[in-house]
């Protein structure tokens, strides 16, 4: 009864993902944009978690038919994005518990088909 009519925790109004890419004969480049509008931290609707947008980028080069070289950059702009906060309100000490998206992460890989 205490939470009747309130918005459930971590349920934003809008969640989105779009992945445009451009492809040529030997090269593919693109980006992945994901995000969410703000949402309530707990069912009591006392504290809001901010919305976020994260951009990742990727590139693939195919020097031969059997070889692919890839570069991926997750969280390209190194943004802070809170995915989950478990503290129902701001505690007296100002320290809560939560989970954030990883900072910028870069990876390279190679693939050979045979």
N, C-alpha and C positions, 0 to 999 in steps of 0.2 A: 504494500500500500504506500510505502514511503517514496517509491519511485514511479508510481502510476502517472502516466502522461508525460514522463520525461523521455529524452532521447537516449537510447542505449549507448554504452561506452564505445569509444573508438569507431563510431559510425558516421563518417562525413557525409555531407550532402552529395558530393561528387568525387569520384575517383576516375582518373584518366591515364591512358597510355597511348602514345602514338610513335610509330617507328618509320619515318621516311628514309628512303635510301635511293642512291643514284648509282646506276651500274653501267659500266663501259665494258669493252671486250676483256680487258685484263684487270680492271680495278672496280671495286665496289666501295662506296663510302656512305655513311649514314649516321643517324642519331636515334636515340631512344629517349623519349621524354615521358616521365611518369610523375604523378603527383596526386594530391588530395587536398580538399578544402579542410578547414579546421573541424575539430570534433571534440566532444566532451571526454574528459579523462576517465570519469567513473559515472555510474548510473545516477548519482545524486545531482549531476549537472552543476557542480560548483566551480570547476576549473576547466578551461579549454586548452586543448593542444593545438598549436598553430598548424595551418596548412603548409604544404611544401611543394616544390617542383624540383625534380632532379633530372639532369641532362647527362646522358652517356653518349659516347661516340665510338664508331668502329670504322676500320678500313681493312680491306683485303686486297692483296696483290697476287695475281696468278702469273708468274713469269713463264711457266710452261703448263701444259695441260694437266700434269700430275702433281704440281707443287703449288701450295697456297701459303702465303705469309700473311698473318693477321695481327692487327694492333687493336686493342680495346681499352677504352678509358671510361671507367665507371665514375659517376659523380664528378664530371668534368670540371665544374666550377667550385668544387670542394665546399658545398653548402651543408649546413647543419639541418638535419631533418629528423624530428622526433617521430618515431614509429609507434611507440607505446610509452605511456607513463602510468605507473601503478599506484602512485600516491594519490589519494582521493582529493586532497587539498594541500595548499602550501603549509608544510609543517613549521613549527616555531623556529627550528634551527635553519630553515630555508633549504634543506637538503632532501631531495626526493629520489625515487628510484625510477629509472626508465630505460628505454632502448632507442638508440639513434642509428641512422643509416651510416654505413662506413664512409669515411672520407674518400678523397680521390684515390683510385686504385688503377694502376696501369699494368696491362699484361700484353705480352707478345707471344705468339706461337707460330709454329710451322707444321704443315701437314703435307705428307707425301703419299700419294696413292700408287700402289703397285700390285 
